[in-house]
Amino acid sequence: MESRQLVALLREIVAANPRTRALGADRVTDLIRAYQPGEVTTLVTALAAGAAEERDLVALEAQLHAIFELTFTGQVRRAHLAHLEQLRTRDLPAELHDYLRDLLDDERFRPEA
Protein backbone atom coordinates (compact mmCIF):
# COMPACT_ATOMS: atom_id res chain seq x y z
CA MET A 1 0.00 0.00 0.00
CA GLU A 2 1.33 3.43 -0.85
CA SER A 3 1.82 5.93 1.96
CA ARG A 4 -0.76 8.32 0.53
CA GLN A 5 -3.35 5.53 0.55
CA LEU A 6 -2.60 4.64 4.16
CA VAL A 7 -2.77 8.29 5.25
CA ALA A 8 -6.07 8.76 3.41
CA LEU A 9 -7.49 5.68 5.09
CA LEU A 10 -6.34 6.84 8.53
CA ARG A 11 -7.95 10.24 7.92
CA GLU A 12 -11.22 8.53 7.13
CA ILE A 13 -11.26 6.32 10.22
CA VAL A 14 -10.57 9.28 12.52
CA ALA A 15 -12.77 11.82 10.70
CA ALA A 16 -15.11 14.10 12.62
CA ASN A 17 -18.14 12.77 10.75
CA PRO A 18 -19.39 9.37 12.00
CA ARG A 19 -20.56 8.36 8.51
CA THR A 20 -17.05 8.97 7.18
CA ARG A 21 -15.59 6.93 10.06
CA ALA A 22 -17.95 4.05 9.27
CA LEU A 23 -17.12 4.16 5.56
CA GLY A 24 -13.41 4.31 6.37
CA ALA A 25 -13.69 1.25 8.60
CA ASP A 26 -15.55 -0.54 5.82
CA ARG A 27 -12.76 0.36 3.39
CA VAL A 28 -10.24 -1.17 5.79
CA THR A 29 -11.90 -4.54 5.29
CA ASP A 30 -11.98 -4.09 1.51
CA LEU A 31 -8.20 -3.79 1.39
CA ILE A 32 -7.11 -6.52 3.83
CA ARG A 33 -4.78 -8.23 1.35
CA ALA A 34 -2.95 -4.98 0.57
CA TYR A 35 -1.50 -4.37 4.03
CA GLN A 36 2.01 -4.91 5.27
CA PRO A 37 2.36 -6.01 8.94
CA GLY A 38 3.09 -2.49 10.22
CA GLU A 39 0.08 -1.13 8.41
CA VAL A 40 -2.15 -3.73 10.04
CA THR A 41 -0.95 -2.79 13.52
CA THR A 42 -1.32 0.92 12.79
CA LEU A 43 -4.86 0.47 11.50
CA VAL A 44 -6.04 -1.89 14.22
CA THR A 45 -4.65 0.35 16.96
CA ALA A 46 -6.28 3.45 15.43
CA LEU A 47 -9.58 1.61 15.01
CA ALA A 48 -9.51 0.33 18.60
CA ALA A 49 -8.77 3.80 19.98
CA GLY A 50 -11.55 5.25 17.83
CA ALA A 51 -13.98 2.55 18.92
CA ALA A 52 -13.25 3.33 22.57
CA GLU A 53 -14.43 6.90 21.98
CA GLU A 54 -17.18 6.18 19.42
CA ARG A 55 -20.72 7.30 20.22
CA ASP A 56 -22.29 6.44 16.87
CA LEU A 57 -23.44 2.81 16.86
CA VAL A 58 -23.18 2.40 13.08
CA ALA A 59 -19.59 3.64 13.10
CA LEU A 60 -18.79 1.51 16.14
CA GLU A 61 -20.11 -1.63 14.46
CA ALA A 62 -18.01 -0.88 11.36
CA GLN A 63 -14.92 -0.30 13.51
CA LEU A 64 -15.36 -3.53 15.48
CA HIS A 65 -15.99 -5.48 12.28
CA ALA A 66 -12.84 -4.06 10.68
CA ILE A 67 -10.80 -4.93 13.78
CA PHE A 68 -12.23 -8.45 13.74
CA GLU A 69 -11.29 -8.89 10.07
CA LEU A 70 -7.78 -7.55 10.68
CA THR A 71 -7.21 -10.22 13.34
CA PHE A 72 -7.14 -12.85 10.61
CA THR A 73 -3.94 -11.34 9.18
CA GLY A 74 -2.01 -12.86 12.09
CA GLN A 75 -0.44 -9.48 12.88
CA VAL A 76 -2.76 -8.34 15.67
CA ARG A 77 -1.66 -8.70 19.29
CA ARG A 78 -3.45 -8.04 22.55
CA ALA A 79 -1.67 -4.69 22.98
CA HIS A 80 -3.24 -3.46 19.74
CA LEU A 81 -6.70 -4.11 21.19
CA ALA A 82 -6.08 -2.53 24.59
CA HIS A 83 -8.26 0.52 23.92
CA LEU A 84 -11.28 -1.74 23.45
CA GLU A 85 -11.22 -2.50 27.16
CA GLN A 86 -12.37 1.09 27.75
CA LEU A 87 -15.72 0.45 26.04
CA ARG A 88 -18.61 0.32 28.47
CA THR A 89 -20.22 -2.97 27.57
CA ARG A 90 -23.42 -2.31 29.47
CA ASP A 91 -24.20 0.50 27.02
CA LEU A 92 -23.74 -1.67 23.93
CA PRO A 93 -26.46 -3.43 21.95
CA ALA A 94 -26.17 -7.23 22.10
CA GLU A 95 -24.61 -7.64 18.66
CA LEU A 96 -21.84 -5.14 19.44
CA HIS A 97 -21.28 -6.69 22.83
CA ASP A 98 -20.79 -10.02 21.05
CA TYR A 99 -18.17 -8.52 18.70
CA LEU A 100 -16.32 -7.08 21.66
CA ARG A 101 -16.49 -10.30 23.65
CA ASP A 102 -15.26 -12.30 20.66
CA LEU A 103 -12.27 -10.00 20.29
CA LEU A 104 -11.28 -9.70 23.93
CA ASP A 105 -11.93 -13.32 24.86
CA ASP A 106 -10.14 -14.81 21.85
CA GLU A 107 -7.33 -17.12 22.99
CA ARG A 108 -4.98 -15.43 20.52
CA PHE A 109 -5.30 -12.17 22.44
CA ARG A 110 -5.33 -13.28 26.06
CA PRO A 111 -2.62 -11.68 28.19
CA GLU A 112 0.25 -14.03 28.82
CA ALA A 113 0.47 -15.46 32.33
C-alpha positions, -999 to 999 in steps of 0.1 A, spaced: 0 0 0 13 34 -9 18 59 20 -8 83 5 -33 55 6 -26 46 42 -28 83 53 -61 88 34 -75 57 51 -63 68 85 -79 102 79 -112 85 71 -113 63 102 -106 93 125 -128 118 107 -151 141 126 -181 128 107 -194 94 120 -206 84 85 -171 90 72 -156 69 101 -179 40 93 -171 42 56 -134 43 64 -137 13 86 -155 -5 58 -128 4 34 -102 -12 58 -119 -45 53 -120 -41 15 -82 -38 14 -71 -65 38 -48 -82 14 -29 -50 6 -15 -44 40 20 -49 53 24 -60 89 31 -25 102 1 -11 84 -21 -37 100 -9 -28 135 -13 9 128 -49 5 115 -60 -19 142 -46 3 170 -63 34 154 -96 16 150 -95 3 186 -88 38 200 -115 53 178 -140 26 189 -133 33 226 -144 69 220 -172 62 194 -207 73 202 -223 64 169 -234 28 169 -232 24 131 -196 36 131 -188 15 161 -201 -16 145 -180 -9 114 -149 -3 135 -154 -35 155 -160 -55 123 -128 -41 107 -108 -49 138 -122 -85 137 -113 -89 101 -78 -76 107 -72 -102 133 -71 -128 106 -39 -113 92 -20 -129 121 -4 -95 129 -28 -83 157 -17 -87 193 -35 -80 226 -17 -47 230 -32 -35 197 -67 -41 212 -61 -25 246 -83 5 239 -113 -17 235 -112 -25 272 -124 11 278 -157 4 260 -186 3 285 -202 -30 276 -234 -23 295 -242 5 270 -237 -17 239 -265 -34 220 -262 -72 221 -246 -76 187 -218 -51 194 -213 -67 228 -208 -100 210 -182 -85 187 -163 -71 217 -165 -103 236 -153 -123 207 -123 -100 203 -113 -97 239 -119 -133 249 -101 -148 219 -73 -171 230 -50 -154 205 -53 -122 224 -53 -133 261 -26 -117 282 3 -140 288 5 -155 323 
